[in-house]
Amino acid sequence: MSPELPAVLGAAIGRELEGVSRKDLAVRAARTSQAYRAADTSERAILCRDDALAYALARLPATYAATAAVFAETARIAPGFAPTSLLDAGSGPGGGSWAALEAWPGVAQVTWLDANAPFLELAGRLAAGGPAALAAAQGRRVDMTAGGPWSPADLVLASYALAEIAPARQAALVAELWAACAGVLVLVEPGTPAGYGRILAARDGLIATGAQVLAPCPHQAACPLAAPDWCHFVQRLPRSRDHLIAKEAEVPFEDEKFAYLVAARPQVTAGARNPRVLAQPRAGKPGIDFKLCGPDGLEHRFVARRDKQAYAVARRLRWGDPFQ
C-alpha cells in the first residue's frame, strides 16, 4: 500500500481548503499539536470546523500512512482475512477507515466512534465522494470512556486513540474493543515510549484473554525489550505544499514513528511469523547487521557480503520488515 493519501481523499481535502487561510490553519495546527503533547484530548483541542481541517492537513497524512503500513502487514500475514465490516473507534476525520478500504475493498459497513463533533462532520464530508462504504458510514458521537457494548465488526481499529483515554480506563476500553471484534483488532499509537507502553499493556491483556498476536511480535511471550529501548517503527511519507505550510516545515517528507499491535480471533488463519527487524539495518563493508525480535526473543544476525544470495535479499530489508 502506498503511504500517500488516496487521490479521492486528497481531492476532498483540497475542496475543504478552498478559501481558507493557510496561515490560520498553520496556527491552529500548532496549537493542536501543543495540546496533544500536553496530553489533552481532541474534544478539548478540536473546537470547530477549521480546527478539524487544520488537524486533517497537518496530521491526517501521517496517521493514514502509519495505519496503512499496519494494514498492509496484517494482509500479508493473514491473506485469507477478508473483513466486510469495520468499527473505527476514535475515528477522528476517518483516515484509518480510508486505509482499511484500501487494504480490503470488500468492507461494506463502516461505523465511526468519536467524541468530537467537528471530526465526525469532517469525516462525513471527506467520505461523501469516496467508496460507497465510507460515503454511507454511520458516525456515532460517543464518549468511549463510558464503555460499550458496540456492534460487532470483522475489523476493529483504534488508531492514535488510546492516548486520549485516562490510563485507568485503557484496559477496560481494549477489552470492550476486543469484545466487539469478530476477526482482527488493530491498535496504533505514536512511536514514543509512552505509546509503546500503552501497546504493551494492551498486548498483555489481550494475550490473557486468548488473543492471537499477529504482528509485530513473532511470538506470544513477554516482550524482550527493556528500557530505555522500546518497540516502534517508522513510515516515510511525502509532504504536499499545503502540508508543508501547515507543519511550518521545509523538508518535503515526514518520518512518522508509530507502535502497533494486531490481535486476532482463533479462526483467523495466519502464516508463519518470521523474526521482525527492530531497527534500521547497519550496513558496512563486510555485510549487514540486523537487530531482530524472534520466537526466542532478541537476536542479532549478520549477513556477510560474500554470501551473495543471502546478501541480495538482506540488502532490501528495512526497519519493520520480517526477516526472511
Contacts in CASP RR format, 6 or more apart in sequence:
PFRMAT RR
TARGET T0000
AUTHOR 0000-0000-0000
METHOD contacts of the structure
MODEL  1
MSPELPAVLGAAIGRELEGVSRKDLAVRAARTSQAYRAADTSERAILCRD
DALAYALARLPATYAATAAVFAETARIAPGFAPTSLLDAGSGPGGGSWAA
LEAWPGVAQVTWLDANAPFLELAGRLAAGGPAALAAAQGRRVDMTAGGPW
SPADLVLASYALAEIAPARQAALVAELWAACAGVLVLVEPGTPAGYGRIL
AARDGLIATGAQVLAPCPHQAACPLAAPDWCHFVQRLPRSRDHLIAKEAE
VPFEDEKFAYLVAARPQVTAGARNPRVLAQPRAGKPGIDFKLCGPDGLEH
RFVARRDKQAYAVARRLRWGDPFQ
1 68 0 8 1.000
1 69 0 8 1.000
1 71 0 8 1.000
1 72 0 8 1.000
1 99 0 8 1.000
1 102 0 8 1.000
1 103 0 8 1.000
2 68 0 8 1.000
3 64 0 8 1.000
3 65 0 8 1.000
3 68 0 8 1.000
3 69 0 8 1.000
3 235 0 8 1.000
3 236 0 8 1.000
3 237 0 8 1.000
3 238 0 8 1.000
4 61 0 8 1.000
4 65 0 8 1.000
4 237 0 8 1.000
4 238 0 8 1.000
5 13 0 8 1.000
5 60 0 8 1.000
5 61 0 8 1.000
5 64 0 8 1.000
5 98 0 8 1.000
6 98 0 8 1.000
6 102 0 8 1.000
8 129 0 8 1.000
8 130 0 8 1.000
9 64 0 8 1.000
9 95 0 8 1.000
9 98 0 8 1.000
9 126 0 8 1.000
9 130 0 8 1.000
12 125 0 8 1.000
12 126 0 8 1.000
12 127 0 8 1.000
12 128 0 8 1.000
12 129 0 8 1.000
12 130 0 8 1.000
13 53 0 8 1.000
13 56 0 8 1.000
13 57 0 8 1.000
13 60 0 8 1.000
13 126 0 8 1.000
14 242 0 8 1.000
16 53 0 8 1.000
16 56 0 8 1.000
16 122 0 8 1.000
16 125 0 8 1.000
16 126 0 8 1.000
17 25 0 8 1.000
17 53 0 8 1.000
17 57 0 8 1.000
17 242 0 8 1.000
20 50 0 8 1.000
20 53 0 8 1.000
22 242 0 8 1.000
22 245 0 8 1.000
22 246 0 8 1.000
23 245 0 8 1.000
24 50 0 8 1.000
25 50 0 8 1.000
25 53 0 8 1.000
25 54 0 8 1.000
25 57 0 8 1.000
25 58 0 8 1.000
25 245 0 8 1.000
25 246 0 8 1.000
26 54 0 8 1.000
26 58 0 8 1.000
26 245 0 8 1.000
26 246 0 8 1.000
26 247 0 8 1.000
26 248 0 8 1.000
28 50 0 8 1.000
28 51 0 8 1.000
28 54 0 8 1.000
29 54 0 8 1.000
29 55 0 8 1.000
29 57 0 8 1.000
29 58 0 8 1.000
29 59 0 8 1.000
29 246 0 8 1.000
29 247 0 8 1.000
30 248 0 8 1.000
31 45 0 8 1.000
32 45 0 8 1.000
32 46 0 8 1.000
32 51 0 8 1.000
32 54 0 8 1.000
32 55 0 8 1.000
32 58 0 8 1.000
32 59 0 8 1.000
33 58 0 8 1.000
33 59 0 8 1.000
35 44 0 8 1.000
35 45 0 8 1.000
36 45 0 8 1.000
36 163 0 8 1.000
39 163 0 8 1.000
41 115 0 8 1.000
41 164 0 8 1.000
42 55 0 8 1.000
42 92 0 8 1.000
42 114 0 8 1.000
42 115 0 8 1.000
42 116 0 8 1.000
42 119 0 8 1.000
42 164 0 8 1.000
43 115 0 8 1.000
43 116 0 8 1.000
45 51 0 8 1.000
46 52 0 8 1.000
46 55 0 8 1.000
46 116 0 8 1.000
46 118 0 8 1.000
46 119 0 8 1.000
47 118 0 8 1.000
48 118 0 8 1.000
49 118 0 8 1.000
49 121 0 8 1.000
49 122 0 8 1.000
51 118 0 8 1.000
52 93 0 8 1.000
52 116 0 8 1.000
52 118 0 8 1.000
52 119 0 8 1.000
52 121 0 8 1.000
52 122 0 8 1.000
53 122 0 8 1.000
54 246 0 8 1.000
55 93 0 8 1.000
55 119 0 8 1.000
56 93 0 8 1.000
56 122 0 8 1.000
56 126 0 8 1.000
57 242 0 8 1.000
57 243 0 8 1.000
57 246 0 8 1.000
58 243 0 8 1.000
58 246 0 8 1.000
58 247 0 8 1.000
60 93 0 8 1.000
60 95 0 8 1.000
61 237 0 8 1.000
61 239 0 8 1.000
61 240 0 8 1.000
61 243 0 8 1.000
61 254 0 8 1.000
62 235 0 8 1.000
62 237 0 8 1.000
62 254 0 8 1.000
62 256 0 8 1.000
63 95 0 8 1.000
63 96 0 8 1.000
63 159 0 8 1.000
63 160 0 8 1.000
63 188 0 8 1.000
63 256 0 8 1.000
64 95 0 8 1.000
64 96 0 8 1.000
64 98 0 8 1.000
64 99 0 8 1.000
65 235 0 8 1.000
65 237 0 8 1.000
65 256 0 8 1.000
66 159 0 8 1.000
66 188 0 8 1.000
66 235 0 8 1.000
66 256 0 8 1.000
66 258 0 8 1.000
66 260 0 8 1.000
67 95 0 8 1.000
67 96 0 8 1.000
67 99 0 8 1.000
67 100 0 8 1.000
67 157 0 8 1.000
67 159 0 8 1.000
67 186 0 8 1.000
67 188 0 8 1.000
68 96 0 8 1.000
68 99 0 8 1.000
68 102 0 8 1.000
68 103 0 8 1.000
68 235 0 8 1.000
69 233 0 8 1.000
69 235 0 8 1.000
69 258 0 8 1.000
70 186 0 8 1.000
70 188 0 8 1.000
70 215 0 8 1.000
70 258 0 8 1.000
70 260 0 8 1.000
70 262 0 8 1.000
71 99 0 8 1.000
71 100 0 8 1.000
71 102 0 8 1.000
71 103 0 8 1.000
71 104 0 8 1.000
71 186 0 8 1.000
72 103 0 8 1.000
73 215 0 8 1.000
73 216 0 8 1.000
73 262 0 8 1.000
74 81 0 8 1.000
74 103 0 8 1.000
74 184 0 8 1.000
74 186 0 8 1.000
74 214 0 8 1.000
74 215 0 8 1.000
74 262 0 8 1.000
75 81 0 8 1.000
75 103 0 8 1.000
75 104 0 8 1.000
77 214 0 8 1.000
77 215 0 8 1.000
77 262 0 8 1.000
77 270 0 8 1.000
77 271 0 8 1.000
77 273 0 8 1.000
78 184 0 8 1.000
78 214 0 8 1.000
78 264 0 8 1.000
78 268 0 8 1.000
78 269 0 8 1.000
78 270 0 8 1.000
78 271 0 8 1.000
79 271 0 8 1.000
80 269 0 8 1.000
81 104 0 8 1.000
81 183 0 8 1.000
81 184 0 8 1.000
81 264 0 8 1.000
81 268 0 8 1.000
81 269 0 8 1.000
82 104 0 8 1.000
82 106 0 8 1.000
83 100 0 8 1.000
83 104 0 8 1.000
83 106 0 8 1.000
83 107 0 8 1.000
83 153 0 8 1.000
83 154 0 8 1.000
83 155 0 8 1.000
83 183 0 8 1.000
83 184 0 8 1.000
84 106 0 8 1.000
84 107 0 8 1.000
84 108 0 8 1.000
84 109 0 8 1.000
84 154 0 8 1.000
85 107 0 8 1.000
85 108 0 8 1.000
85 109 0 8 1.000
85 110 0 8 1.000
85 111 0 8 1.000
85 152 0 8 1.000
85 153 0 8 1.000
85 154 0 8 1.000
85 155 0 8 1.000
85 182 0 8 1.000
86 97 0 8 1.000
86 100 0 8 1.000
86 107 0 8 1.000
86 109 0 8 1.000
86 110 0 8 1.000
86 111 0 8 1.000
86 133 0 8 1.000
86 153 0 8 1.000
86 154 0 8 1.000
86 155 0 8 1.000
86 156 0 8 1.000
86 157 0 8 1.000
87 111 0 8 1.000
87 113 0 8 1.000
87 150 0 8 1.000
87 151 0 8 1.000
87 152 0 8 1.000
87 153 0 8 1.000
87 155 0 8 1.000
87 156 0 8 1.000
87 157 0 8 1.000
87 177 0 8 1.000
87 180 0 8 1.000
87 181 0 8 1.000
88 94 0 8 1.000
88 96 0 8 1.000
88 97 0 8 1.000
88 100 0 8 1.000
88 110 0 8 1.000
88 111 0 8 1.000
88 112 0 8 1.000
88 113 0 8 1.000
88 157 0 8 1.000
88 159 0 8 1.000
89 113 0 8 1.000
89 144 0 8 1.000
89 150 0 8 1.000
89 156 0 8 1.000
89 157 0 8 1.000
89 158 0 8 1.000
89 161 0 8 1.000
89 177 0 8 1.000
90 112 0 8 1.000
90 113 0 8 1.000
90 114 0 8 1.000
90 115 0 8 1.000
90 144 0 8 1.000
90 158 0 8 1.000
90 159 0 8 1.000
90 161 0 8 1.000
90 164 0 8 1.000
91 97 0 8 1.000
91 112 0 8 1.000
91 113 0 8 1.000
91 114 0 8 1.000
91 119 0 8 1.000
91 120 0 8 1.000
91 123 0 8 1.000
91 139 0 8 1.000
92 112 0 8 1.000
92 114 0 8 1.000
92 116 0 8 1.000
92 119 0 8 1.000
92 120 0 8 1.000
92 122 0 8 1.000
92 123 0 8 1.000
93 119 0 8 1.000
93 122 0 8 1.000
93 123 0 8 1.000
93 126 0 8 1.000
94 112 0 8 1.000
94 119 0 8 1.000
94 123 0 8 1.000
94 126 0 8 1.000
94 127 0 8 1.000
95 123 0 8 1.000
95 159 0 8 1.000
96 157 0 8 1.000
96 159 0 8 1.000
97 110 0 8 1.000
97 112 0 8 1.000
97 123 0 8 1.000
97 127 0 8 1.000
97 134 0 8 1.000
97 137 0 8 1.000
97 157 0 8 1.000
98 127 0 8 1.000
98 134 0 8 1.000
100 107 0 8 1.000
100 110 0 8 1.000
100 155 0 8 1.000
100 157 0 8 1.000
101 107 0 8 1.000
101 110 0 8 1.000
101 131 0 8 1.000
101 133 0 8 1.000
101 134 0 8 1.000
104 155 0 8 1.000
105 131 0 8 1.000
106 133 0 8 1.000
107 133 0 8 1.000
107 155 0 8 1.000
108 132 0 8 1.000
108 133 0 8 1.000
109 133 0 8 1.000
109 153 0 8 1.000
110 133 0 8 1.000
110 134 0 8 1.000
110 136 0 8 1.000
110 137 0 8 1.000
110 138 0 8 1.000
111 137 0 8 1.000
111 138 0 8 1.000
111 139 0 8 1.000
111 140 0 8 1.000
111 150 0 8 1.000
111 151 0 8 1.000
111 153 0 8 1.000
112 120 0 8 1.000
112 123 0 8 1.000
112 137 0 8 1.000
112 138 0 8 1.000
112 139 0 8 1.000
112 140 0 8 1.000
113 139 0 8 1.000
113 140 0 8 1.000
113 142 0 8 1.000
113 144 0 8 1.000
113 150 0 8 1.000
114 120 0 8 1.000
114 123 0 8 1.000
114 139 0 8 1.000
114 140 0 8 1.000
114 141 0 8 1.000
114 142 0 8 1.000
115 141 0 8 1.000
115 142 0 8 1.000
115 143 0 8 1.000
115 144 0 8 1.000
116 141 0 8 1.000
117 141 0 8 1.000
120 139 0 8 1.000
120 141 0 8 1.000
123 137 0 8 1.000
123 139 0 8 1.000
124 137 0 8 1.000
124 139 0 8 1.000
127 134 0 8 1.000
127 135 0 8 1.000
127 137 0 8 1.000
128 135 0 8 1.000
129 135 0 8 1.000
144 161 0 8 1.000
144 165 0 8 1.000
144 173 0 8 1.000
145 165 0 8 1.000
145 166 0 8 1.000
145 169 0 8 1.000
145 173 0 8 1.000
147 172 0 8 1.000
147 173 0 8 1.000
147 176 0 8 1.000
148 176 0 8 1.000
148 180 0 8 1.000
149 176 0 8 1.000
149 179 0 8 1.000
149 180 0 8 1.000
150 176 0 8 1.000
150 180 0 8 1.000
151 180 0 8 1.000
152 180 0 8 1.000
152 181 0 8 1.000
152 182 0 8 1.000
153 180 0 8 1.000
153 181 0 8 1.000
153 182 0 8 1.000
154 182 0 8 1.000
154 183 0 8 1.000
154 184 0 8 1.000
155 181 0 8 1.000
155 183 0 8 1.000
155 184 0 8 1.000
155 186 0 8 1.000
156 177 0 8 1.000
156 178 0 8 1.000
156 180 0 8 1.000
156 181 0 8 1.000
156 183 0 8 1.000
156 184 0 8 1.000
156 185 0 8 1.000
156 186 0 8 1.000
157 185 0 8 1.000
157 186 0 8 1.000
157 188 0 8 1.000
158 173 0 8 1.000
158 174 0 8 1.000
158 177 0 8 1.000
158 185 0 8 1.000
158 186 0 8 1.000
158 187 0 8 1.000
158 188 0 8 1.000
159 186 0 8 1.000
159 187 0 8 1.000
159 188 0 8 1.000
160 188 0 8 1.000
160 189 0 8 1.000
160 190 0 8 1.000
162 170 0 8 1.000
162 173 0 8 1.000
162 174 0 8 1.000
162 187 0 8 1.000
162 189 0 8 1.000
162 195 0 8 1.000
162 198 0 8 1.000
162 202 0 8 1.000
163 189 0 8 1.000
163 190 0 8 1.000
163 194 0 8 1.000
163 195 0 8 1.000
163 198 0 8 1.000
165 173 0 8 1.000
170 198 0 8 1.000
170 201 0 8 1.000
170 202 0 8 1.000
171 201 0 8 1.000
171 202 0 8 1.000
171 205 0 8 1.000
174 187 0 8 1.000
174 201 0 8 1.000
174 202 0 8 1.000
174 205 0 8 1.000
174 206 0 8 1.000
175 205 0 8 1.000
175 209 0 8 1.000
177 185 0 8 1.000
178 185 0 8 1.000
178 206 0 8 1.000
178 209 0 8 1.000
178 211 0 8 1.000
178 263 0 8 1.000
181 263 0 8 1.000
181 265 0 8 1.000
182 265 0 8 1.000
183 264 0 8 1.000
183 265 0 8 1.000
183 267 0 8 1.000
183 268 0 8 1.000
184 214 0 8 1.000
184 262 0 8 1.000
184 263 0 8 1.000
184 264 0 8 1.000
184 265 0 8 1.000
184 268 0 8 1.000
185 206 0 8 1.000
185 211 0 8 1.000
185 261 0 8 1.000
185 262 0 8 1.000
185 263 0 8 1.000
185 264 0 8 1.000
186 260 0 8 1.000
186 261 0 8 1.000
186 262 0 8 1.000
187 199 0 8 1.000
187 202 0 8 1.000
187 260 0 8 1.000
187 261 0 8 1.000
187 263 0 8 1.000
188 258 0 8 1.000
188 259 0 8 1.000
188 260 0 8 1.000
189 195 0 8 1.000
189 196 0 8 1.000
189 198 0 8 1.000
189 199 0 8 1.000
189 258 0 8 1.000
189 259 0 8 1.000
189 260 0 8 1.000
190 257 0 8 1.000
190 258 0 8 1.000
190 259 0 8 1.000
191 230 0 8 1.000
191 232 0 8 1.000
191 233 0 8 1.000
191 257 0 8 1.000
191 258 0 8 1.000
191 259 0 8 1.000
192 230 0 8 1.000
192 232 0 8 1.000
192 257 0 8 1.000
192 259 0 8 1.000
193 227 0 8 1.000
193 228 0 8 1.000
193 230 0 8 1.000
195 259 0 8 1.000
196 230 0 8 1.000
196 231 0 8 1.000
196 232 0 8 1.000
196 259 0 8 1.000
197 230 0 8 1.000
197 259 0 8 1.000
198 259 0 8 1.000
199 231 0 8 1.000
199 259 0 8 1.000
199 260 0 8 1.000
199 261 0 8 1.000
200 223 0 8 1.000
200 231 0 8 1.000
202 261 0 8 1.000
203 213 0 8 1.000
203 217 0 8 1.000
203 223 0 8 1.000
203 261 0 8 1.000
203 263 0 8 1.000
205 211 0 8 1.000
206 213 0 8 1.000
206 261 0 8 1.000
206 263 0 8 1.000
207 213 0 8 1.000
207 220 0 8 1.000
210 266 0 8 1.000
211 263 0 8 1.000
211 264 0 8 1.000
211 265 0 8 1.000
212 220 0 8 1.000
212 263 0 8 1.000
212 264 0 8 1.000
212 265 0 8 1.000
212 266 0 8 1.000
212 268 0 8 1.000
212 270 0 8 1.000
213 219 0 8 1.000
213 220 0 8 1.000
213 261 0 8 1.000
213 262 0 8 1.000
213 263 0 8 1.000
214 262 0 8 1.000
214 263 0 8 1.000
214 264 0 8 1.000
214 268 0 8 1.000
214 270 0 8 1.000
214 273 0 8 1.000
215 260 0 8 1.000
215 261 0 8 1.000
215 262 0 8 1.000
215 273 0 8 1.000
215 276 0 8 1.000
216 231 0 8 1.000
216 233 0 8 1.000
216 260 0 8 1.000
216 261 0 8 1.000
216 262 0 8 1.000
216 276 0 8 1.000
216 293 0 8 1.000
216 320 0 8 1.000
217 223 0 8 1.000
217 273 0 8 1.000
217 276 0 8 1.000
217 293 0 8 1.000
218 273 0 8 1.000
218 274 0 8 1.000
218 275 0 8 1.000
218 276 0 8 1.000
218 293 0 8 1.000
218 294 0 8 1.000
218 295 0 8 1.000
218 322 0 8 1.000
219 273 0 8 1.000
219 293 0 8 1.000
219 294 0 8 1.000
219 295 0 8 1.000
219 296 0 8 1.000
219 297 0 8 1.000
221 297 0 8 1.000
223 231 0 8 1.000
224 293 0 8 1.000
224 297 0 8 1.000
224 298 0 8 1.000
225 231 0 8 1.000
225 278 0 8 1.000
225 293 0 8 1.000
225 298 0 8 1.000
230 259 0 8 1.000
231 259 0 8 1.000
231 278 0 8 1.000
231 293 0 8 1.000
232 257 0 8 1.000
232 258 0 8 1.000
232 259 0 8 1.000
233 257 0 8 1.000
233 258 0 8 1.000
233 259 0 8 1.000
233 260 0 8 1.000
233 319 0 8 1.000
233 320 0 8 1.000
234 255 0 8 1.000
234 256 0 8 1.000
234 257 0 8 1.000
234 258 0 8 1.000
234 319 0 8 1.000
235 255 0 8 1.000
235 256 0 8 1.000
235 258 0 8 1.000
236 253 0 8 1.000
236 254 0 8 1.000
236 255 0 8 1.000
236 256 0 8 1.000
237 253 0 8 1.000
237 254 0 8 1.000
237 256 0 8 1.000
238 252 0 8 1.000
238 253 0 8 1.000
238 254 0 8 1.000
239 247 0 8 1.000
239 249 0 8 1.000
239 251 0 8 1.000
239 252 0 8 1.000
239 253 0 8 1.000
239 254 0 8 1.000
243 249 0 8 1.000
243 254 0 8 1.000
244 250 0 8 1.000
244 252 0 8 1.000
247 254 0 8 1.000
264 270 0 8 1.000
273 295 0 8 1.000
273 322 0 8 1.000
274 322 0 8 1.000
274 323 0 8 1.000
274 324 0 8 1.000
275 292 0 8 1.000
275 293 0 8 1.000
275 294 0 8 1.000
275 295 0 8 1.000
275 299 0 8 1.000
275 322 0 8 1.000
275 323 0 8 1.000
276 292 0 8 1.000
276 293 0 8 1.000
276 294 0 8 1.000
276 320 0 8 1.000
276 321 0 8 1.000
276 322 0 8 1.000
276 323 0 8 1.000
277 290 0 8 1.000
277 291 0 8 1.000
277 292 0 8 1.000
277 317 0 8 1.000
277 318 0 8 1.000
277 319 0 8 1.000
277 320 0 8 1.000
277 321 0 8 1.000
277 322 0 8 1.000
277 323 0 8 1.000
278 291 0 8 1.000
278 292 0 8 1.000
278 293 0 8 1.000
278 298 0 8 1.000
278 319 0 8 1.000
278 320 0 8 1.000
279 291 0 8 1.000
279 319 0 8 1.000
280 318 0 8 1.000
280 319 0 8 1.000
281 288 0 8 1.000
281 289 0 8 1.000
281 290 0 8 1.000
281 314 0 8 1.000
281 317 0 8 1.000
281 318 0 8 1.000
281 319 0 8 1.000
282 288 0 8 1.000
282 289 0 8 1.000
283 289 0 8 1.000
283 315 0 8 1.000
285 305 0 8 1.000
286 302 0 8 1.000
286 304 0 8 1.000
286 305 0 8 1.000
287 302 0 8 1.000
287 303 0 8 1.000
287 304 0 8 1.000
287 305 0 8 1.000
287 311 0 8 1.000
288 302 0 8 1.000
288 303 0 8 1.000
288 311 0 8 1.000
288 314 0 8 1.000
288 315 0 8 1.000
288 317 0 8 1.000
289 300 0 8 1.000
289 301 0 8 1.000
289 302 0 8 1.000
290 299 0 8 1.000
290 300 0 8 1.000
290 301 0 8 1.000
290 302 0 8 1.000
290 303 0 8 1.000
290 314 0 8 1.000
290 317 0 8 1.000
290 323 0 8 1.000
291 298 0 8 1.000
291 299 0 8 1.000
291 300 0 8 1.000
292 298 0 8 1.000
292 299 0 8 1.000
292 300 0 8 1.000
292 301 0 8 1.000
292 323 0 8 1.000
293 299 0 8 1.000
301 323 0 8 1.000
303 310 0 8 1.000
303 311 0 8 1.000
303 314 0 8 1.000
304 310 0 8 1.000
304 311 0 8 1.000
305 311 0 8 1.000
313 324 0 8 1.000
317 323 0 8 1.000
317 324 0 8 1.000
END
